[in-house]
Structure formats: structure tokens, C-alpha cells
Amino acid sequence: MWTMTKKHRDFVSEPMGHKFVRDLPGIGDVLGRKLGSQGFNKASDLLAKFLQLTQDHERFIEWLKVNVGANAHKAKLCTQCLQDWCDNNL
């Protein structure tokens, strides 16, 4: 069982607004820069990709690993947070 981090709780409990991709759990400076270089600067940009992949966790995790070099753990943290945000807000 995993423990939800403060970063996760804060992200999920608030509107998407103008949050940056680095506000997502699992996404720090390095992955944030890599995502930004591909046009994913805002968390809403990454949410759009998650929704485009029909919230398929395996496909989105693989996409993060292949396209920005995220490790499995960081990709799962980000994916779970986006899913929880969707569950709470969509």
C-alpha cells in the first residue's frame, strides 16, 4: 500500500488552473524540462495526453518512460495523480 504525498493531495484537491507540469508527483526539474521541450509545460497539457490515451495507465506510463525517460516509479506516481484528479474533478 502506498502513502499519498502532500504534493499528490494538494494537486488532486485543487482545480487544474495554471499548474505547471512540475506540480505533478513524479515530475521534477529534469522530467519537467524534458516535457517542456516537447510542449508539455502545463499540467493541463499532460492531462490532455492522459485523456488522449483514454486514461490507460499502462500506455501513459510507457509513454512517459519512452518520451521523457521517466522511471517506472515516477511514471506511476504521475499517472495515479492524474487519475485521482480526474476522479475528483471530471
Residue pairs with C-beta under 8 A, 6 or more apart in sequence:
5 25
7 23
7 24
7 25
8 25
8 77
8 80
8 81
8 84
11 19
11 23
11 24
11 25
11 43
11 81
11 85
12 81
12 84
12 85
12 88
13 88
15 89
16 43
16 44
16 47
16 85
16 89
18 42
19 42
19 43
19 44
20 32
20 41
20 42
20 43
21 27
21 32
21 35
21 36
21 40
21 41
21 42
21 43
21 45
21 46
22 28
22 29
22 32
23 43
24 43
24 46
24 77
24 78
24 81
24 82
25 77
25 78
25 80
25 81
26 70
26 73
26 74
26 75
26 76
26 77
26 78
26 81
27 35
27 46
27 70
27 74
27 78
31 64
31 68
31 69
31 70
31 74
34 67
34 68
34 69
35 41
35 45
35 46
35 68
38 67
38 68
39 45
40 46
40 49
46 78
46 82
47 82
47 85
47 86
49 60
49 63
50 60
50 79
50 82
50 83
50 86
51 86
53 59
53 60
53 63
55 82
55 83
55 86
57 76
57 79
57 80
57 83
60 75
60 79
60 82
61 72
61 75
61 76
61 79
64 70
64 74
64 75
64 78
64 79
65 71
65 72
65 75
70 78
